[in-house]
Amino acid sequence: MTNLINREIDTENMPDKKGYFGEYGGSFVPEALQRVMDEVAAAYEEISQDPSFLAELRELNETYTGRPSPVYHAKRLTAAVGGADIYLKREDLNHTGAHKINHALGEVLLAKRMGKKKVIAETGAGQHGVALATAAALLGLDCDIYMGAVDVRKEAPNVSRMKILGARVIPVTSGTATLKDAVDAAFKAYLNDPVTQIYCIGSVVGPHPFPEMVRDFQSVIGIEAREQMLSMSGRLPDAVIACVGGGSNAMGIFSAFLDDKDVAIYGVEPAGKGLDTNMNAVRMVRGKKGVLHGFKCYFIQDEKGEALPVYSIASGLDYPGIGPQHCYLHDIKRVRYESATDREAVEAFYALSRMEGIIPALESSHAVAYAVKLAKEIGKGKNILVNLSGRGDKDIDFVMESYPISEYEPEDVVKDGYDEFLSHIQSKGN
């Protein structure tokens, strides 16, 4: 299928016509819903080759979202680490504050072309919900957002944004009342009326064509970043890093570098309270192959194949499964999937805030935390590109309440400066 942004790199021509990346992906849904999925796939095929659609999306990316987002050289963080140069792809500067607006605009434009009256979605951290509510307001569609009750409390600023934008926020209290349960509730709502509404999935997960479609809308990140790194440093990065929940921001930036064998690629999963506990969401370590929410992937499951509760400090990462293309890239060893703990993510949150004046989302902080480790490991003379997928406005109340500055910023550390600050937070452990 033609990529919406005319992406030149099309590694392995995946997915195939049935939506498979190797053995992962596909569409495992009831027959009635499969007919709807086929309709969506056909509509996506059509608009992906429609110059007027591409022109409209490109104009909105430039004049509404604010693309291209810049690549920024984090010099103070680099100096503090004392290793490789760290660059940030600033998706946090997009309108709505994250990468989610990239596919939200595309999905709502598609919905409008299909004659739908309403868009529905799940959200964890609230970034996809805010982005979809924004796009729906812009294009005149109704919007329902399903959100776990735990995340409603945790991400209150984003809940307020969605309501201000005119969306109906529906708290989900079943199960663990987090992202997986919000997905379940949104799917049920979609099954009740697949004709007048469309489910705009918020990541590279779900039945075909969503993993492909969301990846393609997000590929603009990698296209821009590749050109920007060549312009800024004269060469491609030695490593590309992104956090991975469902995996949309990661696939967006990874897609431009998959054929560059000299570029190491790292996806960072949430290690939560530690890999030696069950309080994490490391699918590539704990997961097994199976079908979840209409697609085949690695997911954390019990002996009966039912999804188990997972955990992360970052609401956008606590999903039991992972996108099918990520599963494939893991199996062929093109991408290495590492992890960062809650503690490491919070340390990176404070470090980037104090050293660069950039408050990152807790999701993105996982990628920054791993970049700090890798920079020291590979040393000076190398470049690392981190996808800073979102800003931390939504997280500040939670972080200040649960991880107070006093634990990370004793008076003598502030006085001594940022070098000692980084050393201090790294020595705190998990």
C-alpha positions in Angstrom: 0.0 0.0 0.0 1.2 3.5 -0.8 2.4 5.4 2.2 0.5 8.5 3.0 3.6 10.6 3.3 5.3 9.0 0.3 7.8 7.2 2.5 10.6 5.8 0.3 11.7 3.1 2.8 9.4 0.2 2.7 11.3 -2.6 4.5 10.0 -6.1 3.6 6.9 -4.6 2.0 5.0 -5.2 5.2 2.3 -5.9 6.2 1.0 -8.3 3.5 -2.5 -7.9 2.1 -4.0 -9.7 5.2 -2.2 -7.4 7.6 0.6 -9.7 8.7 4.1 -8.7 9.7 5.6 -12.2 9.5 3.3 -14.2 11.8 2.0 -11.2 13.7 -0.9 -9.0 13.1 -3.9 -10.0 11.0 -7.5 -9.5 11.9 -9.2 -11.8 14.5 -12.7 -10.2 14.9 -16.3 -11.3 14.6 -17.6 -11.7 11.0 -19.8 -8.6 11.3 -16.9 -6.5 12.4 -14.6 -8.0 9.8 -16.8 -6.5 7.1 -16.4 -3.1 8.7 -12.6 -3.6 8.9 -12.6 -4.5 5.2 -14.5 -1.3 4.5 -11.9 0.7 6.5 -9.0 -1.0 4.7 -10.5 -0.2 1.3 -11.1 3.4 2.3 -7.6 3.7 3.5 -6.2 2.2 0.3 -8.3 4.8 -1.6 -7.3 7.9 0.3 -3.6 6.9 0.5 -3.5 7.4 -3.3 -5.8 10.4 -3.4 -3.7 13.6 -4.0 -6.4 15.8 -2.5 -6.4 13.9 0.8 -2.6 13.9 1.0 -2.6 17.7 0.3 -5.2 18.3 3.0 -3.3 16.2 5.5 0.0 17.9 4.6 -1.4 21.3 5.0 -2.9 20.5 8.5 0.5 19.0 9.5 2.2 22.2 8.6 -0.3 24.9 9.6 -2.2 23.2 12.4 0.1 20.7 14.1 3.2 22.8 13.5 5.3 20.4 11.5 8.1 19.8 11.1 8.9 19.4 14.7 12.6 20.3 15.4 15.5 18.1 16.4 17.3 19.6 19.4 20.9 18.9 20.6 20.7 18.4 24.4 24.1 19.8 25.1 23.9 20.2 28.9 22.5 16.7 29.3 25.2 15.4 26.9 27.9 17.2 28.9 26.6 15.8 32.2 26.6 12.3 30.9 30.0 12.6 29.4 29.4 10.2 26.5 27.6 10.2 23.2 25.8 13.3 22.0 22.0 13.2 22.7 19.5 14.6 20.3 15.8 14.9 20.9 13.1 14.8 18.2 10.7 17.3 19.7 7.2 15.7 19.2 6.3 17.4 22.5 6.1 20.7 20.6 3.3 19.5 18.4 -0.2 21.0 18.9 -1.8 19.0 21.8 1.7 18.1 23.1 2.5 14.7 21.7 3.0 12.6 18.6 -0.7 11.4 18.8 -2.0 14.3 16.7 -0.1 12.9 13.7 -2.5 9.9 13.4 -5.5 11.5 15.0 -5.8 14.0 12.1 -5.4 11.2 9.6 -8.0 9.0 11.2 -10.6 11.7 11.6 -10.1 12.9 8.0 -10.6 9.3 7.0 -13.7 9.0 9.1 -15.1 12.1 7.5 -14.4 10.8 4.0 -16.3 7.6 5.0 -19.3 9.6 6.1 -19.0 8.7 9.8 -20.7 10.9 12.4 -18.7 10.0 15.4 -15.2 8.8 16.3 -14.5 6.7 19.4 -11.3 5.7 21.0 -9.5 4.5 24.1 -6.8 6.5 25.9 -4.3 5.8 28.7 -2.3 8.9 29.4 -4.9 10.9 27.7 -2.7 12.1 24.8 -4.5 10.1 22.2 -7.8 11.2 23.7 -6.9 14.9 23.6 -5.5 14.6 20.0 -8.6 12.8 18.8 -10.9 15.3 20.5 -9.0 18.1 19.0 -9.2 16.6 15.5 -12.9 15.9 15.9 -13.6 19.5 17.0 -11.6 20.8 14.0 -13.5 18.6 11.5 -16.9 18.7 13.1 -17.4 15.1 14.4 -18.7 13.8 17.7 -16.2 12.1 19.9 -16.4 9.5 22.7 -13.2 8.7 24.7 -13.0 5.6 26.9 -10.5 5.9 29.8 -9.7 3.7 32.7 -10.9 5.2 36.0 -7.4 5.0 37.4 -6.1 7.1 34.6 -9.0 9.5 34.8 -7.8 10.4 38.3 -4.1 10.3 37.4 -4.3 12.4 34.2 -6.8 15.0 35.3 -5.4 17.8 33.1 -5.9 15.8 30.0 -9.5 14.8 31.1 -10.3 18.5 31.4 -8.8 19.2 28.0 -10.9 16.5 26.3 -14.1 17.8 27.9 -13.3 21.4 27.0 -12.8 20.2 23.4 -16.3 18.7 23.4 -15.5 15.1 23.8 -17.5 12.8 26.1 -15.1 11.1 28.5 -16.4 7.7 29.7 -14.6 6.3 32.8 -14.1 2.5 32.7 -14.2 0.8 36.1 -13.9 -2.9 35.1 -10.8 -5.0 35.6 -7.8 -2.9 36.6 -9.5 0.3 35.3 -6.5 1.1 33.1 -5.6 1.1 29.4 -6.4 -2.5 28.5 -9.9 -2.2 30.0 -10.5 1.1 28.1 -9.7 -0.8 24.9 -12.1 -3.5 25.8 -14.9 -1.0 26.5 -14.2 0.9 23.3 -14.3 -2.3 21.2 -17.7 -3.2 22.7 -19.1 0.3 21.9 -17.8 -0.1 18.4 -19.5 -3.4 18.0 -22.8 -1.8 19.0 -22.7 0.6 16.1 -20.0 0.1 13.5 -22.0 2.0 10.8 -22.3 5.6 12.0 -19.1 5.7 14.1 -15.5 4.5 13.7 -13.0 3.3 16.3 -9.8 5.4 15.9 -7.2 3.1 17.5 -4.5 5.1 19.3 -1.5 3.0 18.4 0.0 0.4 16.0 -2.2 -2.3 17.5 -5.6 -3.8 16.8 -6.9 -5.6 13.7 -5.7 -4.8 10.2 -5.5 -2.1 8.8 -4.8 -0.1 12.0 -1.2 -1.2 12.7 -0.3 -0.2 9.1 -2.4 2.9 9.0 -1.2 4.4 12.3 2.4 3.6 11.4 2.1 5.4 8.1 0.5 8.5 9.6 3.3 8.5 12.2 6.1 7.9 9.7 6.4 11.7 9.2 8.4 11.7 12.5 11.2 9.5 11.0 11.2 11.2 7.6 11.8 14.5 9.2 14.3 13.3 11.8 16.4 11.5 9.2 16.7 14.7 7.1 17.3 16.8 10.2 20.1 14.6 11.6 21.9 14.6 8.2 21.6 18.4 8.1 22.7 19.0 11.7 25.5 16.5 12.0 26.3 15.4 8.5 25.5 11.8 9.2 22.8 9.5 10.5 22.6 8.8 14.2 24.4 5.8 15.6 21.4 4.9 17.6 17.6 5.7 17.6 15.6 5.3 20.8 11.9 5.5 21.6 9.6 4.3 24.4 7.2 1.5 23.5 3.7 1.0 24.8 1.5 -0.1 21.9 4.4 1.4 19.8 3.1 4.2 17.6 5.7 6.8 18.3 8.5 4.2 18.1 7.3 2.9 14.7 7.0 6.4 13.5 10.6 7.2 14.0 12.0 3.6 13.5 10.4 3.3 10.0 12.9 5.7 8.4 16.0 3.9 9.7 15.1 0.2 9.4 17.1 -0.3 6.2 20.2 1.5 7.7 22.1 -1.4 9.2 24.6 0.9 10.8 21.9 2.5 12.9 21.1 0.6 16.1 17.5 0.9 17.1 16.2 0.5 20.7 12.6 0.2 21.9 12.3 0.9 25.7 9.5 -0.9 27.6 8.3 -0.1 31.1 10.1 -2.1 33.7 7.9 -0.6 36.4 8.9 -1.7 39.9 11.5 -4.1 38.4 12.0 -7.0 36.1 12.0 -9.3 39.2 8.4 -8.4 39.9 5.1 -8.6 38.1 4.7 -4.9 38.4 5.9 -4.1 34.9 4.9 -4.3 31.2 7.9 -5.9 29.5 6.1 -7.8 26.8 9.3 -8.9 25.1 10.5 -10.6 28.3 7.3 -11.9 29.9 5.0 -12.0 26.9 3.9 -15.1 24.8 2.4 -15.2 21.4 -1.4 -15.0 21.2 -4.4 -13.0 20.0 -5.3 -9.8 21.9 -7.8 -7.2 20.8 -8.1 -8.7 17.3 -4.5 -9.2 16.4 -1.6 -11.6 17.0 1.3 -10.3 19.1 3.4 -11.0 22.2 1.3 -10.2 25.2 1.5 -10.9 29.0 -1.0 -13.6 29.6 -1.9 -16.4 32.0 -1.9 -20.2 31.3 -5.3 -19.9 29.7 -4.2 -17.2 27.2 -6.0 -14.4 29.0 -4.3 -11.0 29.4 -2.8 -10.4 32.8 -2.8 -7.0 34.5 0.3 -5.0 33.8 1.8 -1.9 35.3 3.8 1.3 34.6 4.1 4.7 36.2 3.3 6.0 32.6 -0.3 5.5 31.8 0.4 5.3 28.1 2.7 2.3 28.5 0.7 -0.1 30.7 -0.7 -2.2 27.8 -0.3 -6.0 28.0 0.4 -6.3 24.2 2.6 -4.7 21.7 2.3 -3.8 18.0 2.7 -6.6 15.5 5.5 -5.0 13.6 7.5 -4.6 16.8 7.1 -8.3 17.5 8.4 -9.1 14.0 11.4 -6.6 14.4 12.2 -8.2 17.7 12.2 -11.7 16.2 14.5 -10.8 13.4 16.7 -8.9 15.8 16.5 -5.6 13.9 15.3 -3.7 17.0 16.6 -4.4 20.6 13.9 -4.0 23.2 15.3 -2.8 26.5 13.5 -1.4 29.6 13.6 1.4 32.2 12.1 1.3 35.7 9.7 3.8 37.2 12.6 5.2 39.2 14.8 5.6 36.2 12.0 7.3 34.3 11.4 9.8 37.1 15.1 10.5 37.4 15.2 11.3 33.7 12.1 13.4 34.0 13.8 15.6 36.6 17.2 15.6 34.8 15.8 16.7 31.5 13.7 19.4 33.2 16.6 20.8 35.2 19.3 20.5 32.5 17.4 21.5 29.4 14.3 23.3 30.5 12.2 20.5 28.9 9.6 18.7 31.0 9.0 15.4 29.3 6.0 13.0 29.5 6.7 10.1 31.8 6.4 7.8 28.7 9.1 9.7 26.9 11.2 9.8 30.1 11.7 6.0 29.7 13.5 6.6 26.4 15.6 9.4 27.9 16.6 7.2 30.8 17.8 4.5 28.5 19.6 7.1 26.3 21.6 8.3 29.3 22.7 4.7 29.9 23.6 4.1 26.3 25.4 7.4 25.9 27.9 6.4 28.6 28.2 2.9 27.1 29.0 3.9 23.5 31.0 7.0 24.4 32.0 10.2 22.8 32.0 10.7 19.1 28.6 9.0 18.7 25.2 10.4 18.2 21.9 9.2 19.8 18.5 10.3 18.6 15.7 10.1 21.1 12.0 10.5 20.1 10.7 12.8 22.8 7.1 11.7 22.1 5.3 14.0 24.5 5.5 16.8 27.1 4.9 16.3 30.8 2.2 18.9 31.6 -0.2 16.0 32.2 2.2 14.3 34.7 3.4 17.2 36.8 0.7 16.9 39.6 1.2 13.2 39.9 5.0 13.4 39.9 5.1 16.2 42.5 2.7 14.3 44.8 4.2 10.8 44.4 7.9 11.6 43.7 8.6 15.0 45.4 11.5 17.1 44.4 13.0 16.8 47.8 13.9 13.2 47.0 15.8 14.2 43.9 17.1 17.6 44.6 18.8 18.0 48.0 20.2 21.5 48.6 23.8 20.6 48.1 23.1 19.0 44.7 21.3 22.2 43.5 24.2 24.3 44.7 26.9 22.1 43.1 25.1 22.1 39.7 23.8 19.7 37.1 26.9 17.4 36.8 26.5 16.4 40.4 22.8 16.4 40.1 22.9 13.7 37.4 25.5 11.7 39.4 23.2 11.9 42.4 20.0 10.8 40.7 21.9 7.9 38.9 23.2 6.7 42.3 19.7 6.5 43.8 19.1 3.1 42.0 15.7 1.6 41.6 
